Amino acid sequence: MATSPKIAEKGECPIALCGVWKQHMSSCESMCPFLAGLGMPNALQYVACPLVDTLKTTLRISCSDPGVLEIVDKTAFGRNATVVATDGTEVEKLTRNGRKTYMLSATTATATESTLTCRLTSRGPGWYTRQERSLSPDGQSLVERNVLVRPGSDDVVVTRHFVRANDEDLRPKPKEAKA
């Protein structure tokens, strides 16, 4: 009989999720419904959706300090680091371009589950996204559910899958020597 993962203490690290994960492209859903739900114009979707859906993502999940979750995602566009306490405390953050703010929080349900919640304050009450990450039942992959919640609309849910990788997948590629 399989045992359930122990319930995490408030602020505990989702230790089973720690490590480097490479996106398993063929088992990922399109991010287009998520982008459309955020209000991306139809004309831009024709260009952006195929680009986003072919963009490979590598994640490094770690607990830099007790109760502090760090997620570094790497794509062809660069790296983005998210550092947040796992005790559910909301912290105001700036968007990458620095023009808007949002409220970020994280919780850990078990050693194999974690949720990042981003309350989109600039869009008004009731708008937020959740990244629900969990270890698959067989322990071989990371399942990431991206959930967009909007007032008066159905939730948009996009699921992506990742497999274990190594630190080499996060290192910048050396520039090729010119002949």
MORA-V598250 format. One line per field, one symbol per residue. phi: phi as a letter, one per 40 degrees, with the letter a starting at -180 (. if undefined). psi: psi as a letter, one per 30 degrees, with the letter a starting at -180 (. if undefined). A space follows every 10 residues. Layout:
phi=???
psi=???
//
This chain:
phi=.ccccccccd gcccdccchb bbccdcbbcc cddccccchc ddcccccccc ccccccbbbb babcadgbcb bbbbbcchbb bbbacccgcc bcbccdcgcb babbaabbca cbaabbbbcc ccchcgcabb bcbaccdcgc abbbbcbbbb cgbccbbbbb bbbcbbddcc ccccccccc
psi=kkkkkkkklk glkieffkak kkkjefgklk feeeeeffgk keefefeeee eeffjkkkkj kljelkgjkk jjkkaffakk kkkkkggfkk kklklefgfl llkklkljea fgkkkkkjji efflkfkllk jjklklefgf lkkjjjkkkk kgllkkkkkl kklkalfeff kkkkkkkk.
//
